[in-house]
Amino acid sequence: MRGLVIPVLLALALAACDSFDPYEREGSWRPSAANESNLRAMLVEPDELFVGTSERGSDGQMGGVAVERLRNDRVRALPASRLVQIGAGGGGQ
């Protein structure tokens, strides 16, 4: 009987943890869709949430060409720069 007391108390303690939700405590943060509300307030045209708009004077051809090069494994190398050399090597210099 005495050996049964500890497992029963442990089971009761664990059962009480299941009903405790920290978001239900008074004064705790609750998700309120604030990000979505702020995004909607910043949009001039609410339909832009669902359908994008292109830049004026652009038909997307430059972006399409870049994607085509990526898909065909013909990505261009970045131009050389005298400011920073990026590459594999030791970092102690």
HELIX and SHEET records of a PDB file:
HELIX    1   1 ARG A    2  ASP A   18  1                                  17    
HELIX    2   2 PRO A   22  GLU A   24  5                                   3    
HELIX    3   3 ALA A   34  MET A   42  1                                   9    
HELIX    4   4 PRO A   46  LEU A   49  5                                   4    
HELIX    5   5 GLN A   61  ARG A   71  1                                  11    
END                                                                             
